[in-house]
Amino acid sequence: MENNRLINIDPADPQTVDALRALDPELPDRLWSVITGYSPNRTNSDWARVRPFVIECVLRMKPRSFSNARRLMTMTALYVSWAWAVTGCELSGKRVFFDNLVHRYLATKLKKHSAIYRFDTARQLSAISETLTGESTTRLRTPYQSPRVAPHSPGEVAALYSWANTLSTPLKRQNARALLGLAGGAGLTAQELMEVQVEDIEFDTGRVFVNVHGDRARRVPVRANWARTLTKSVGDRTSGNMVSGYRLEEYPPNALQRFLSDNPCSPRPSAARLHSGWVVTPLDAGLPLQILLEVTGFTSVHSFRHYLKYTRKHRFDDYIGRVIGEEVA
């Protein structure tokens, strides 16, 4: 039987093979081969014990690309093998994928890895947990969304304009312009801009707005110097994702990262740096805090403190009159 040959779990137990294959009957054979042919670099008796459960977890995530299938197998196998060796727990979603155990794994087994790698692992394990159990988990903050990054300099912004306008295909230019227009023009994070649909872009009396949905829902006017870029990205489209590309359900910005890696620019375009520059600009303009909170979606003025180091410097003496209430010419 072809399935038995591929999975090689136990030739005498075709029911196990059939049951696993039935979890995702539409999975292409080449990906089934990738998943069932995976073996960690250091195999031991633990791997034989946890392997069917690891395969089950990955199949339930329904990967549809080689890289995603391989990545899911690697991360899941490493974590489940560790969890079973350390706790000897029952191999079920609720017993293996829960917050405290995942955080223990990050703090011990992965303590020497980078913050981005730990985040990526936690994000993946959280997605698997929610798929298996139907319960939400505590996610780590996205490293790419750190508010402490410096804005792009004017020279770098000019390089980004040039990069977006000279990419080799219309689809690439469309994606690049969407990134610049949404992050640089409307201050959206990587997660937010990947969720924007063409229908969310609104044209009103010569101005462009972006309707953001979710827990920070808001209507953001696009800065004039980026409005044309975003308009070009929309083009004649009437629906669909503003940024095209294969999305990992658990982390849509992965498609954006792959796009930037496949289409390099110096400096590397950064949604976080574009977002930072967008926040700094209205701070420099002296917009009222109420308006700043409304347009950024921030829930507290404390969120602005990380950006203050990048704002324009002022002389205190120039503002004494305004502080004490004198009329200023």
PAZAPA-4460 file (N, C-alpha, C; in steps of 0.05 Angstrom, whole numbers, plus 32768, in hexadecimal, padded with zeros to 4 digits):
% residues 329
    n_x    n_y    n_z   ca_x   ca_y   ca_z    c_x    c_y    c_z   seq   type   mol
   8011   7FE8   8000   8000   8000   8000   8012   8019   8000     1      M     A
   800C   802C   7FEE   801C   8044   7FEB   801E   8053   8006     2      E     A
   8008   8057   8014   8009   8066   802D   801B   8059   8041     3      N     A
   801A   803E   8043   802B   8031   8056   8049   8035   8050     4      N     A
   804F   8034   8036   806B   8037   802E   8075   8053   8035     5      R     A
   8063   8067   8031   806B   8082   8037   806F   8087   8055     6      L     A
   805C   807F   8065   805E   8087   8081   8070   8074   8091     7      I     A
   8070   805B   808B   8081   8048   8098   8080   8049   80B6     8      N     A
   8068   804C   80C1   8065   804C   80DE   8064   8030   80E8     9      I     A
   8052   8021   80DD   8051   8004   80E5   8042   7FF6   80CE    10      D     A
   8050   7FE7   80BD   8044   7FDA   80A7   802C   7FC8   80AF    11      P     A
   802C   7FC0   80C8   8017   7FAE   80D1   7FFE   7FBE   80DB    12      A     A
   8000   7FD8   80D9   7FEA   7FE9   80E4   7FE1   7FFD   80CF    13      D     A
   7FD5   7FF4   80B9   7FCC   8006   80A4   7FB6   8019   80AD    14      P     A
   7FA8   8011   80C3   7F93   8022   80CD   7F9E   803D   80D7    15      Q     A
   7FB5   803D   80E3   7FC1   8055   80EC   7FC8   8067   80D5    16      T     A
   7FD3   805C   80C0   7FD9   806B   80A8   7FC0   8077   809C    17      V     A
   7FAB   8067   8099   7F93   8070   808C   7F85   8086   809D    18      D     A
   7F86   8083   80B7   7F7A   8096   80C9   7F88   80B1   80C6    19      A     A
   7FA3   80B1   80C5   7FB2   80CA   80C2   7FAD   80D6   80A7    20      L     A
   7FAD   80C6   8092   7FA9   80D1   8077   7F8D   80DD   8075    21      R     A
   7F7A   80D2   8083   7F5E   80DC   8082   7F5B   80F8   808F    22      A     A
   7F6F   8100   809F   7F6D   811A   80AC   7F6F   8131   8098    23      L     A
   7F7C   812C   8081   7F7E   8140   806D   7F7F   8132   8052    24      D     A
   7F68   8128   8049   7F68   8118   8030   7F70   8127   8017    25      P     A
   7F6F   8142   8018   7F76   8152   8001   7F94   8159   8000    26      E     A
   7FA3   8150   8014   7FBF   8156   8015   7FCD   8149   7FFD    27      L     A
   7FDD   8158   7FEE   7FEB   814D   7FD7   7FFF   8137   7FE0    28      P     A
   8002   8123   7FD0   8013   810C   7FD6   8030   8115   7FDC    29      D     A
   8039   8129   7FCE   8055   8132   7FD3   8059   813E   7FEF    30      R     A
   8044   814B   7FF9   8046   8156   8014   8042   813F   8029    31      L     A
   8031   812C   8023   802E   8115   8034   8049   8106   8037    32      W     A
   8057   8105   8021   8072   80F8   8022   8085   8109   8033    33      S     A
   8084   8123   8030   8095   8135   8041   808F   8131   805E    34      V     A
   8076   8131   8065   806E   812E   8081   8075   8113   808D    35      I     A
   806E   80FE   807F   8073   80E3   808A   8090   80DB   8087    36      T     A
   809F   80E8   8076   80BB   80E1   8072   80CE   80F0   8084    37      G     A
   80C2   8103   8094   80D3   8113   80A5   80DF   8103   80BC    38      Y     A
   80F8   8109   80C3   8105   80FD   80DA   8118   8111   80E6    39      S     A
   8117   8115   8101   8129   8129   810D   8146   8120   810A    40      P     A
   8158   8134   810D   8174   812E   810A   817E   8119   811E    41      N     A
   8173   811B   8136   817B   8107   814B   8162   80F7   8152    42      R     A
   8160   80E0   8146   8149   80CE   814C   814E   80BE   8165    43      T     A
   8139   80B8   8173   813B   80A7   818B   8120   8099   818F    44      N     A
   811E   808B   81A5   8105   807C   81AA   80ED   808F   81AE    45      S     A
   80F2   80A8   81B8   80DC   80BB   81BB   80CF   80C1   81A0    46      D     A
   80DF   80C4   818B   80D4   80CB   8172   80C0   80B6   8168    47      W     A
   80C7   809D   816B   80B4   8087   8162   809A   8089   8171    48      A     A
   809B   8092   818A   8083   8093   819B   8072   80AB   8193    49      R     A
   807E   80C2   818D   806E   80DA   8188   8068   80DF   816B    50      V     A
   8075   80D0   8159   8073   80D6   813C   8056   80D6   8132    51      R     A
   8045   80C2   8138   802A   80C4   812D   801B   80DD   8137    52      P     A
   801F   80E5   8150   8012   80FD   815A   801C   8116   814C    53      F     A
   8036   8118   8147   8042   812E   8139   8036   8130   811D    54      V     A
   8035   811A   810F   8029   811A   80F5   800C   8123   80F5    55      I     A
   7FFD   8119   8109   7FE1   8121   810C   7FDF   8140   8110    56      E     A
   7FF0   814B   8121   7FEF   8168   8125   7FF4   8178   810B    57      C     A
   8008   816F   80FC   800F   817D   80E3   7FF9   817A   80CF    58      V     A
   7FED   8162   80CC   7FD8   815E   80B9   7FBF   816F   80BF    59      L     A
   7FBA   8173   80D9   7FA3   8183   80E0   7FA7   81A1   80D9    60      R     A
   7FC0   81A9   80D5   7FC6   81C5   80CD   7FC3   81C8   80AF    61      M     A
   7FC0   81B3   80A0   7FBB   81B3   8083   7FCF   81C3   8074    62      K     A
   7FE9   81BD   8076   7FFD   81CB   8066   7FF9   81C7   8048    63      P     A
   8000   81DA   8038   7FFD   81D8   801B   8016   81E0   800B    64      R     A
   802C   81E2   8019   8046   81E7   800B   805C   81D6   8018    65      S     A
   8070   81D1   8009   8087   81C1   8013   8093   81CE   802C    66      F     A
   8099   81E8   8029   80A6   81F6   803F   8095   81F6   8059    67      S     A
   807B   81FA   8056   806A   81FA   806D   8068   81DF   807A    68      N     A
   8065   81C9   8069   8064   81AE   8074   807D   81A7   8083    69      A     A
   8094   81AD   8077   80AE   81A7   8084   80B1   81B7   809E    70      R     A
   80AA   81D0   809D   80AD   81E1   80B4   809B   81D8   80CB    71      R     A
   8082   81D1   80C5   8070   81C7   80D9   807A   81AD   80E6    72      L     A
   8084   819B   80D5   808F   8182   80E0   80A6   8187   80F2    73      M     A
   80B8   8198   80EA   80D0   819D   80FA   80C9   81A9   8116    74      T     A
   80BA   81BF   8115   80B3   81CC   812F   80A2   81BA   8141    75      M     A
   808F   81AD   8135   807D   819C   8145   808C   8184   8150    76      T     A
   809D   8177   8140   80AB   8160   8149   80BE   8167   8160    77      A     A
   80CC   817D   815E   80DF   8185   8173   80D0   818A   818D    78      L     A
   80B9   8199   818B   80AB   819F   81A3   809D   8187   81B0    79      Y     A
   808F   8177   81A0   8081   8160   81AB   8094   814C   81B7    80      V     A
   80AB   8147   81AA   80BF   8135   81B5   80C9   813F   81D0    81      S     A
   80CE   8159   81D2   80D7   8164   81EB   80C1   8162   8200    82      W     A
   80A8   8169   81FA   8092   8168   820D   808E   814C   8218    83      A     A
   808F   8138   8206   808A   811D   820F   80A1   8113   8220    84      W     A
   80BA   811A   8219   80D1   8111   8228   80D1   811D   8244    85      A     A
   80C9   8137   8246   80CA   8145   825F   80B3   813E   8271    86      V     A
   809B   813C   8266   8083   8138   8277   8077   811C   8275    87      T     A
   807C   810E   825F   806F   80F4   825C   8051   80F5   825A    88      G     A
   8047   810C   8251   802A   8111   8251   801C   8102   823A    89      C     A
   8003   8100   823D   7FF2   80F5   8228   7FF5   8106   820E    90      E     A
   7FF8   80F9   81F8   7FFB   8107   81DE   7FE0   8110   81D3    91      L     A
   7FD8   8127   81DD   7FBF   8133   81D4   7FC3   8151   81D3    92      S     A
   7FB2   815E   81C4   7FB5   817B   81C1   7FB6   818A   81DC    93      G     A
   7FA3   8184   81ED   7FA0   8192   8206   7FB7   818C   821A    94      K     A
   7FC2   8174   8218   7FD8   816D   822B   7FF3   8175   8221    95      R     A
   7FF6   8179   8207   8011   8180   81FC   8013   819E   81F6    96      V     A
   7FFE   81A9   81E9   7FFF   81C5   81E0   7FF0   81D7   81F3    97      F     A
   7FFC   81DE   8209   7FF0   81F2   821A   8005   8207   8222    98      F     A
   7FFC   821E   822A   800D   8235   822D   8026   8230   823F    99      D     A
   8021   8226   8257   8037   8223   826A   804D   8210   825F   100      N     A
   8045   81FB   8252   8059   81E8   8247   8068   81F5   8230   101      L     A
   805A   8203   821F   8067   8211   8208   807B   8225   8213   102      V     A
   8073   8235   8227   8084   8249   8232   809D   823D   823F   103      H     A
   8099   8226   824C   80AF   8218   8258   80C3   820E   8242   104      R     A
   80B8   8205   822C   80C9   81FD   8215   80D9   8214   820A   105      Y     A
   80CC   822B   8208   80DB   8243   81FE   80F1   824C   8211   106      L     A
   80EB   824A   822B   80FE   8254   823F   8115   8241   8244   107      A     A
   8111   8228   823E   8127   8214   8244   8133   820A   822A   108      T     A
   8124   81FC   821A   8130   81EF   8203   8139   8204   81EE   109      K     A
   812A   821A   81EB   8130   822E   81D7   813D   8247   81E2   110      L     A
   8147   8246   81FA   8150   825F   8207   8167   826C   81F8   111      K     A
   8177   825D   81E9   818E   8268   81DB   8187   8271   81BE   112      K     A
   816F   826C   81B6   8166   8274   819B   815E   8291   819B   113      H     A
   815C   829D   8184   8154   82B9   8181   8137   82BD   8189   114      S     A
   8131   82D7   818F   8115   82DD   8197   8102   82D8   8180   115      A     A
   810B   82DD   8167   80FA   82D8   8150   80F4   82BA   814D   116      I     A
   8109   82A9   8151   8105   828D   814E   80F1   8283   8164   117      Y     A
   80F5   828D   817C   80E3   8284   8192   80C6   828E   818C   118      R     A
   80C4   82A6   8182   80A9   82B0   817C   809C   829E   8166   119      F     A
   80AC   8299   8151   80A2   8289   813B   8099   826E   8144   120      D     A
   80A8   8262   8156   80A1   8247   8161   8088   8249   8172   121      T     A
   8086   825D   8183   806F   8260   8195   8056   8265   8184   122      A     A
   8058   8276   816F   8042   827B   815D   8038   8262   8150   123      R     A
   804B   8251   8147   8043   8239   8139   8036   8225   814D   124      Q     A
   8041   8222   8165   8036   8210   8179   801A   821A   8182   125      L     A
   8017   8235   8184   7FFD   8240   818C   7FE8   8239   8177   126      S     A
   7FF0   823C   815E   7FDD   8236   8148   7FD5   8219   8148   127      A     A
   7FE8   8207   814D   7FE1   81EB   814F   7FCF   81E5   8166   128      I     A
   7FD5   81F2   817D   7FC4   81EE   8195   7FA8   81F7   8190   129      S     A
   7FA4   820E   8183   7F89   8218   817E   7F7A   8206   816B   130      E     A
   7F89   81FB   8157   7F7C   81E9   8144   7F74   81CF   8151   131      T     A
   7F85   81C4   8163   7F7F   81AA   816F   7F6A   81AC   8185   132      L     A
   7F6B   81C2   8194   7F59   81C4   81AC   7F42   81D7   81A8   133      T     A
   7F44   81EA   8195   7F2F   81FD   8192   7F2F   8213   81A6   134      G     A
   7F45   8214   81B6   7F47   8229   81CB   7F5D   823C   81C5   135      E     A
   7F59   8256   81CB   7F6E   826A   81C6   7F85   8267   81D9   136      S     A
   7F9C   8270   81D0   7FB4   826F   81E0   7FC1   828A   81E3   137      T     A
   7FD5   828C   81F4   7FE3   82A5   81F8   7FFA   82A7   81E3   138      T     A
   7FF9   82BB   81D2   800D   82BE   81BD   8023   82D2   81C6   139      R     A
   803A   82CE   81BB   8050   82E1   81C0   804E   82F9   81AD   140      L     A
   8059   830F   81B6   8059   8327   81A5   806B   8322   818C   141      R     A
   8061   832C   8175   8070   8328   815D   808A   8339   815D   142      T     A
   80A2   832D   815A   80BA   833D   815A   80BA   8353   8144   143      P     A
   80AE   834D   812D   80AE   8360   8117   809E   8379   811E   144      Y     A
   808D   8378   8133   807C   838F   8139   8087   839F   8151   145      Q     A
   80A0   839C   8157   80AC   83AB   816D   80AA   83C9   8167   146      S     A
   809F   83D8   817A   809C   83F5   8175   80B6   8404   8179   147      P     A
   80CB   83F7   8180   80E4   8404   8186   80F6   8407   816D   148      R     A
   80ED   83FE   8156   80FE   8400   813E   80FD   841D   8133   149      V     A
   8114   8426   8128   8115   8441   811E   8107   8442   8103   150      A     A
   80FB   845A   80FD   80EF   845D   80E3   8104   845C   80CD   151      P     A
   80FB   8456   80B4   810C   8459   809D   8114   8476   8099   152      H     A
   812D   847B   8091   8136   8496   808C   812A   849F   8071   153      S     A
   812A   84B9   806B   8120   84C3   8052   812E   84B6   803A   154      P     A
   8148   84B2   803C   8156   84A5   8026   814D   8488   8023   155      G     A
   8148   847A   8039   813F   845F   8037   8123   845D   802B   156      E     A
   8112   8471   8032   80F7   8471   8027   80F8   8475   8009   157      V     A
   810A   8486   8000   810D   8489   7FE3   8115   846F   7FD5   158      A     A
   8127   8460   7FE2   8130   8446   7FD7   8118   8433   7FD6   159      A     A
   8107   8434   7FEA   80F0   8422   7FEB   80DC   8429   7FD4   160      L     A
   80D8   8443   7FCF   80C7   844B   7FB9   80D2   843F   7F9F   161      Y     A
   80EC   8442   7F9B   80F9   8438   7F82   80F6   841A   7F80   162      S     A
   80FA   840C   7F96   80F8   83EF   7F96   80DC   83E6   7F8E   163      W     A
   80C8   83F3   7F9A   80AC   83EB   7F94   80A5   83F0   7F77   164      A     A
   80B0   8405   7F6C   80A8   840C   7F50   80B8   83FE   7F3B   165      N     A
   80CC   83F0   7F42   80DE   83E3   7F2E   80DF   83C5   7F30   166      T     A
   80CE   83B9   7F41   80CD   839C   7F43   80C3   8390   7F28   167      L     A
   80CA   8377   7F23   80C9   836C   7F08   80AD   8365   7EFE   168      S     A
   8099   8361   7F10   807E   835A   7F07   8069   836B   7F13   169      T     A
   8052   836E   7F07   803C   837E   7F12   8034   8374   7F2E   170      P     A
   8033   835A   7F32   802B   8350   7F4C   803F   8357   7F62   171      L     A
   8058   8356   7F5C   806D   835E   7F6F   806A   837B   7F76   172      K     A
   8067   838C   7F61   8064   83A9   7F66   804A   83AE   7F76   173      R     A
   8036   839F   7F71   801C   83A2   7F80   8021   839C   7F9E   174      Q     A
   802F   8386   7FA4   8034   837F   7FC0   8046   8394   7FCE   175      N     A
   805B   839C   7FC0   806D   83B0   7FCC   805F   83CA   7FD2   176      A     A
   804F   83D3   7FBF   8040   83EC   7FC3   802C   83EA   7FDA   177      R     A
   8020   83D2   7FDC   800D   83CE   7FF2   801B   83CF   800D   178      A     A
   8033   83C3   800F   8042   83C4   8028   8048   83E1   802F   179      L     A
   8053   83F0   801B   805B   840C   8021   8043   841D   8027   180      L     A
   802D   841A   8018   8016   842B   801C   8007   8425   8036   181      G     A
   8006   840C   803E   7FF7   8404   8056   8007   8409   806F   182      L     A
   8021   8401   806F   8032   8405   8086   803C   8421   8088   183      A     A
   8047   842C   8072   8052   8447   8073   803C   845D   8071   184      G     A
   8026   8457   8063   8012   846C   8060   7FFC   846B   8074   185      G     A
   7FF6   8453   8080   7FE0   8450   8093   7FE9   8444   80AE   186      A     A
   8003   843E   80B0   800E   8435   80CA   8005   8419   80D2   187      G     A
   7FFD   8408   80BF   7FF4   83EE   80C6   800C   83DC   80CD   188      L     A
   8008   83CA   80E0   801D   83B6   80E6   801D   83A0   80D1   189      T     A
   8031   838F   80D1   8032   8379   80BE   801A   8367   80BF   190      A     A
   8011   8361   80D8   7FF9   8350   80DB   7FE1   835E   80CF   191      Q     A
   7FDD   8378   80D5   7FC6   8386   80CB   7FC5   8389   80AD   192      E     A
   7FDC   8390   80A1   7FDC   8395   8084   7FD7   837B   8074   193      L     A
   7FDF   8364   8080   7FDA   834B   8072   7FBC   8343   8072   194      M     A
   7FAD   8350   8083   7F90   834A   8084   7F7F   835E   8074   195      E     A
   7F8C   8373   8069   7F7C   8387   805B   7F74   837C   8040   196      V     A
   7F5A   8381   803A   7F4F   837A   8020   7F4D   8393   800E   197      Q     A
   7F4C   838F   7FF4   7F48   83A5   7FE2   7F30   83B6   7FE9   198      V     A
   7F1B   83A8   7FF2   7F02   83B6   7FF9   7F05   83C8   8011   199      E     A
   7F1B   83C4   8021   7F20   83D4   8039   7F2C   83EF   8032   200      D     A
   7F35   83F3   8019   7F41   840C   8011   7F2A   841E   8006   201      I     A
   7F29   8436   8011   7F12   8448   800C   7F1D   8462   8000   202      E     A
   7F11   846B   7FEA   7F18   8484   7FDD   7F02   8498   7FE1   203      F     A
   7F09   84AF   7FED   7EF4   84C2   7FF5   7EFF   84DE   7FF1   204      D     A
   7EF3   84ED   7FDE   7EF9   8509   7FD8   7F17   850D   7FD6   205      T     A
   7F24   84FD   7FC6   7F41   8500   7FC1   7F53   84F5   7FD6   206      G     A
   7F48   84EA   7FEB   7F58   84DE   8000   7F55   84C0   8001   207      R     A
   7F68   84B2   800D   7F67   8495   800E   7F66   848D   802C   208      V     A
   7F55   847A   8032   7F52   8470   804D   7F54   8451   804D   209      F     A
   7F5D   8447   8064   7F5F   842A   8067   7F4D   8422   807F   210      V     A
   7F3A   8410   807B   7F29   8407   8090   7F35   83EE   809C   211      N     A
   7F3E   83F0   80B5   7F4C   83DA   80C3   7F37   83CC   80D5   212      V     A
   7F37   83B2   80D3   7F24   83A2   80E3   7F33   8394   80FA   213      H     A
   7F24   8387   810B   7F31   8378   8122   7F2F   8387   813C   214      G     A
   7F40   8380   814F   7F3E   838C   816A   7F48   83A9   816B   215      D     A
   7F55   83B2   8155   7F5D   83CE   8154   7F50   83DB   813B   216      R     A
   7F37   83D6   8138   7F28   83E0   8121   7F29   83FF   8120   217      A     A
   7F2D   8409   8108   7F2F   8426   8105   7F2F   842D   80E7   218      R     A
   7F2B   8446   80E1   7F2B   8451   80C6   7F43   8464   80C4   219      R     A
   7F57   845C   80B5   7F70   846B   80B4   7F73   847B   809A   220      V     A
   7F77   8495   809B   7F7D   84A4   8083   7F9A   849F   807B   221      P     A
   7F9F   849A   8062   7FBA   8494   8058   7FC9   84AE   8053   222      V     A
   7FE1   84AF   805D   7FF1   84C7   8059   7FF4   84CD   803B   223      R     A
   7FF4   84E7   8034   7FF3   84EF   8019   800B   84E5   8008   224      A     A
   8022   84E4   8015   803A   84DB   8005   803A   84BD   7FFF   225      N     A
   8027   84AE   800C   8025   8491   8006   800B   848A   7FF8   226      W     A
   7FF9   849D   7FF6   7FDE   8497   7FEC   7FE0   848D   7FCF   227      A     A
   7FF1   849A   7FBE   7FF3   8492   7FA2   7FFE   8476   7FA0   228      R     A
   8011   846F   7FB1   801D   8454   7FB1   8008   8440   7FB7   229      T     A
   7FF7   8445   7FCB   7FE3   8431   7FD2   7FCE   8430   7FBC   230      L     A
   7FC7   8446   7FB0   7FB4   8446   7F9A   7FBE   8436   7F83   231      T     A
   7FD8   8438   7F7D   7FE3   8427   7F67   7FE1   840A   7F6E   232      K     A
   7FE4   8403   7F87   7FE3   83E7   7F8F   7FC7   83DC   7F8B   233      S     A
   7FB3   83EC   7F91   7F97   83E4   7F8D   7F92   83E0   7F6F   234      V     A
   7F9B   83F3   7F5E   7F97   83F1   7F42   7F7A   83EE   7F3B   235      G     A
   7F73   83DB   7F29   7F58   83D7   7F21   7F4B   83C0   7F30   236      D     A
   7F57   83B7   7F46   7F4C   83A1   7F56   7F34   83AB   7F66   237      R     A
   7F21   8399   7F6A   7F09   839F   7F7A   7F06   838D   7F92   238      T     A
   7F17   8378   7F94   7F15   8366   7FAB   7F2F   8356   7FAD   239      S     A
   7F32   8348   7FC3   7F49   8337   7FC8   7F5C   8344   7FDC   240      G     A
   7F72   8335   7FE3   7F86   833F   7FF6   7F96   8355   7FE9   241      N     A
   7F9C   8369   7FF9   7FAE   837E   7FEF   7FCA   8373   7FEA   242      M     A
   7FD3   8361   7FFC   7FED   8354   7FF8   7FE8   8337   7FF0   243      V     A
   7FF0   8330   7FD9   7FEC   8315   7FCF   8002   8302   7FD8   244      S     A
   7FFC   82E9   7FDB   8010   82D5   7FE3   8003   82BF   7FF4   245      G     A
   8011   82A8   7FF5   8007   8292   8005   800A   8299   8023   246      Y     A
   7FF4   8296   8032   7FF5   829D   804E   7FF5   8284   8060   247      R     A
   8005   8285   8075   8003   8271   808A   7FEC   827B   809C   248      L     A
   7FD9   826A   80A0   7FC1   8272   80B0   7FC9   827D   80CB   249      E     A
   7FDE   8271   80D7   7FE5   8279   80F2   7FF6   8293   80F3   250      E     A
   8001   829B   80DB   8011   82B3   80DB   8012   82BF   80BF   251      Y     A
   7FFE   82CE   80B7   7FFC   82D8   809C   8015   82E9   8093   252      P     A
   8022   82F9   80A5   8039   8308   809C   8050   82F8   8091   253      P     A
   804F   82DD   8095   8064   82CC   8089   8066   82D0   806B   254      N     A
   804F   82D5   805E   804E   82D9   8041   805D   82F3   803B   255      A     A
   805A   8307   804B   8068   8321   8047   8086   831D   804A   256      L     A
   808F   830E   805E   80AB   830A   8063   80B8   82FB   804B   257      Q     A
   80A9   82E7   8041   80B3   82D8   802A   80B5   82EA   8011   258      R     A
   80A2   82FC   800E   80A2   830E   7FF7   80BB   8320   7FF9   259      F     A
   80C1   832B   8010   80D8   833D   8014   80F2   832E   8010   260      L     A
   80F3   8314   8018   810B   8305   8015   8110   82FE   7FF7   261      S     A
   80FA   82FA   7FE9   80FC   82F3   7FCC   8101   830B   7FBB   262      D     A
   80FB   8323   7FC6   80FE   833C   7FB6   810E   8350   7FC7   263      N     A
   8128   834C   7FCB   8137   835C   7FDD   813A   8379   7FD5   264      P     A
   813E   8389   7FE9   8143   83A6   7FE5   8155   83AF   7FFC   265      C     A
   8166   83C2   7FF6   8177   83CE   800B   8170   83EB   800E   266      S     A
   8164   83F2   8026   8160   83E0   803E   8148   83CE   803A   267      P     A
   8147   83B9   804A   8131   83A6   8049   8118   83B5   8053   268      R     A
   8103   83B5   8043   80EA   83C2   804C   80E0   83B6   8066   269      P     A
   80D7   83C6   8078   80CE   83BC   8092   80B3   83C9   8099   270      S     A
   809F   83B8   809C   8085   83C2   80A5   8087   83D0   80C0   271      A     A
   8098   83C6   80D1   809B   83D2   80EC   80A8   83ED   80EA   272      A     A
   80BC   83F0   80D9   80C9   840B   80D6   80B7   841F   80C8   273      R     A
   80A8   8415   80B4   8095   8427   80A7   807F   8430   80BB   274      L     A
   8076   841D   80CB   8062   8423   80DF   806D   8438   80F3   275      H     A
   8086   8434   80FB   8093   8446   810E   8094   8462   8103   276      S     A
   809C   8464   80EA   809D   847F   80DD   8082   848C   80DB   277      G     A
   806E   847B   80D6   8053   8486   80D4   8049   8491   80EF   278      W     A
   8050   8484   8105   8048   848E   811F   8057   84A7   8126   279      V     A
   8071   84A8   8120   8081   84BF   8127   8077   84D9   8119   280      V     A
   806F   84D6   8100   8067   84EE   80F0   8050   84FE   80FD   281      T     A
   803A   84F2   8105   8025   8502   8113   802D   850B   812F   282      P     A
   8040   84FC   813C   804A   8506   8155   8059   8520   8150   283      L     A
   806A   8521   813B   8078   8539   8135   8065   8550   812D   284      D     A
   804E   8549   8121   803B   855D   8118   802B   8568   8130   285      A     A
   802D   855C   8147   801F   8566   815E   8001   8560   815F   286      G     A
   7FF9   854A   8153   7FDC   8543   8153   7FD3   853E   8170   287      L     A
   7FBA   8545   8176   7FAF   8540   8191   7FB0   8522   8197   288      P     A
   7FB5   851B   81B1   7FB7   84FF   81B9   7F9E   84EF   81B2   289      L     A
   7F87   84FC   81B5   7F6E   84EE   81AF   7F6E   84E4   8192   290      Q     A
   7F77   84F6   8180   7F78   84EE   8163   7F8D   84D9   815E   291      I     A
   7FA4   84DC   816B   7FB9   84C8   8168   7FB0   84AC   8171   292      L     A
   7FA3   84AB   8187   7F99   8491   8191   7F85   8485   817D   293      L     A
   7F73   8496   8173   7F5F   848D   8161   7F6A   8482   8147   294      E     A
   7F7E   8490   813C   7F89   8488   8122   7F9D   8471   8123   295      V     A
   7FAB   846E   813A   7FBE   8459   813D   7FB1   843F   8147   296      T     A
   7F9B   8442   8155   7F8F   842A   8161   7F9B   8423   817C   297      G     A
   7FAE   8434   8186   7FBA   842F   81A0   7FA5   8433   81B6   298      F     A
   7FA7   8424   81CB   7F94   8426   81E1   7F9E   8437   81F7   299      T     A
   7FB7   843F   81F6   7FC3   8450   820C   7FD8   8462   8201   300      S     A
   7FDB   8479   820D   7FF0   848C   8204   800C   8480   820A   301      V     A
   800D   846D   821C   8027   8461   8222   8033   8453   8209   302      H     A
   8022   844C   81F7   802C   843E   81DE   803E   8451   81CE   303      S     A
   803B   846B   81D2   804B   847E   81C2   8068   8481   81CD   304      F     A
   806D   8479   81E6   8086   8480   81F2   809E   8474   81E3   305      R     A
   809B   845D   81D6   80B1   8451   81C8   80B9   8461   81AF   306      H     A
   80A6   8471   81A5   80AB   8480   818C   80B7   849C   8191   307      Y     A
   80B6   84A5   81AA   80BE   84C0   81B0   80DB   84C6   81A9   308      L     A
   80EC   84B1   81AC   8109   84B5   81A6   810E   84BC   8189   309      K     A
   80FA   84B6   8177   80FE   84BB   815B   80F0   84D4   8152   310      Y     A
   80E3   84E3   8164   80D5   84FB   815C   80E8   8512   815A   311      T     A
   80DE   8528   814E   80EF   8540   814B   80F6   854C   8166   312      R     A
   810E   8556   8169   8117   8562   8182   810E   857F   8183   313      K     A
   8106   8589   819A   80FD   85A4   819D   810C   85B2   81B4   314      H     A
   810E   85CC   81B2   811A   85DC   81C8   8104   85E3   81DC   315      R     A
   8109   85DE   81F5   80F5   85E4   820A   80EF   8602   820A   316      F     A
   8103   8613   8207   80FE   8630   8208   80EB   8639   81F4   317      D     A
   80E9   862B   81DD   80D7   8634   81C8   80B9   862F   81CF   318      D     A
   80B5   8620   81E5   8099   8619   81EC   8091   8624   8207   319      Y     A
   80A2   8634   8214   809B   863E   822E   8082   864F   822D   320      I     A
   8080   865F   8218   8068   8670   8216   804F   8660   8214   321      G     A
   804F   864A   8206   8037   863A   8203   8031   862B   821D   322      R     A
   8047   8624   822C   8043   8616   8245   8035   8628   8259   323      V     A
   803D   8641   825B   8032   8653   826F   801A   8662   8265   324      I     A
   8012   865E   824C   7FF9   866A   8242   7FFC   8685   8235   325      G     A
   8014   868D   822E   8018   86A6   821F   800F   86A2   8203   326      E     A
   8007   86B8   81F6   8000   86B7   81DA   801A   86B4   81CA   327      E     A
   8019   86A3   81B7   8030   869E   81A6   802B   86A9   818A   328      V     A
   803E   86B8   8181   803B   86C4   8166   803B   86AE   8151   329      A     A
***
